[in-house]
């Protein structure tokens, strides 16, 4: 069953809202089991395996991250970090059968206590339609100033 362009765009907006609202378990359920969340360290990096990345997480690592974010005993997250995504309307670069590629520019704000930081980034989603539902196969987040020094990014841009 094919999905419409509008459903794909709504999916991207819904994902950002889930993260902003701290609904990490719901967000995790959007992923395919073999998916990867990749944040390259270098501008226009092409390989997550042979070059160091800011992060390259499979489902095992994403589950651990969500468990930590949801955990009551995560003392480094007392009080919890919060985030806000301001996204442009996503572009749909490919829509070929059950495979969809999107590109979304956004500003991401993360805050905790007196600290707040802003990232400008582009998210590329590789989506697949499985049993009529859109799922995340892979997500790549390219930070505009990826070569700058960063503190801890606690949440999920």
C-alpha positions in Angstrom: 0.0 0.0 0.0 1.4 3.3 -1.1 1.5 6.4 1.2 1.0 10.0 0.1 3.5 12.8 0.2 1.4 14.5 2.8 1.6 11.4 5.0 5.4 11.3 4.7 5.7 15.0 5.6 3.3 14.5 8.6 5.4 11.6 9.7 8.5 13.8 9.9 6.6 16.5 11.9 5.2 13.8 14.2 8.7 12.3 14.9 10.0 15.8 15.9 7.0 16.3 18.2 7.5 13.0 19.9 11.1 13.9 20.7 10.1 17.4 21.9 7.5 15.9 24.2 9.9 13.2 25.5 7.9 10.3 24.1 11.0 8.3 23.4 9.4 4.8 23.6 6.9 5.9 20.9 9.7 7.3 18.9 11.7 4.1 19.2 8.7 2.1 17.9 9.0 4.1 14.6 12.2 2.3 13.8 12.9 -0.8 11.8 14.9 -3.4 13.8 18.0 -3.0 11.5 17.9 0.8 11.5 20.8 3.1 12.3 20.9 6.7 13.7 24.0 8.4 12.3 25.5 11.8 13.1 28.7 12.3 11.1 31.7 14.1 12.6 33.0 15.4 9.3 31.3 17.6 6.7 30.0 15.5 3.8 31.3 12.3 5.5 30.4 9.2 3.4 31.3 6.3 5.7 30.2 5.7 9.3 32.4 2.6 9.7 35.9 3.7 8.6 35.7 7.3 9.9 34.8 8.5 13.4 31.3 9.8 13.8 29.6 11.8 16.6 27.4 8.8 16.9 26.4 5.7 14.9 23.8 3.8 16.9 22.0 0.6 16.0 18.8 -0.5 17.7 20.6 -2.0 20.7 22.3 1.4 21.4 19.0 3.3 20.7 17.2 1.2 23.2 19.9 1.8 25.8 19.6 5.6 25.1 15.8 5.5 25.5 16.1 3.4 28.6 18.5 6.0 30.1 16.3 8.9 29.1 13.2 7.2 30.5 15.0 6.0 33.7 14.1 7.3 37.1 17.7 6.7 38.3 19.5 8.6 35.6 21.1 11.1 38.0 22.9 13.0 35.1 19.4 13.8 33.9 18.0 15.4 37.1 16.4 17.6 36.0 15.8 16.1 32.6 17.1 17.8 29.5 14.5 19.2 27.2 14.6 19.9 23.4 12.7 21.8 20.7 12.9 21.2 17.0 12.0 24.0 14.6 11.8 22.3 11.2 11.3 23.5 7.7 8.8 21.6 5.5 10.6 18.4 4.6 11.6 17.7 1.0 10.9 14.3 -0.4 13.9 13.5 -2.5 12.8 10.0 -3.5 9.6 8.1 -3.4 10.2 4.7 -5.1 7.7 2.0 -4.1 8.1 1.3 -0.4 11.4 3.3 -0.1 11.3 7.1 0.7 14.2 9.5 1.2 13.5 12.9 2.9 15.6 15.9 3.7 14.7 18.3 6.4 16.5 21.4 7.6 16.0 22.4 11.2 17.2 24.2 14.2 17.5 22.1 17.3 17.6 23.6 20.8 18.5 21.6 23.9 18.3 22.9 27.4 19.0 21.7 30.9 19.2 24.0 34.0 21.0 27.2 33.0 22.5 25.8 29.8 21.0 26.0 26.4 22.6 25.4 23.0 21.4 25.7 19.4 22.3 23.4 16.5 21.5 24.1 12.8 21.2 20.7 11.0 19.9 18.7 8.2 18.1 15.4 8.8 18.0 12.8 6.1 15.5 10.0 6.7 15.5 6.8 4.8 11.9 5.5 5.3 10.2 2.3 4.4 6.6 1.4 4.2 5.9 -1.8 6.0 2.4 -3.2 6.2 1.0 0.2 5.2 3.0 2.0 8.0 5.9 4.4 7.5 9.0 3.3 9.5 12.5 4.7 9.9 15.1 2.5 8.2 18.0 5.0 8.8 18.4 8.6 9.9 21.4 10.8 9.3 21.8 14.1 11.1 24.3 16.5 9.6 25.2 19.3 12.0 26.1 22.5 10.1 29.2 23.2 12.2 30.0 19.5 12.8 33.7 20.2 13.1 33.2 22.5 16.2 33.8 21.3 19.8 30.6 20.1 21.4 29.6 19.4 24.9 27.3 16.5 25.6 24.3 16.2 23.3 21.9 14.4 25.6 18.8 14.0 23.5 18.1 13.2 19.8 18.3 16.0 17.3 
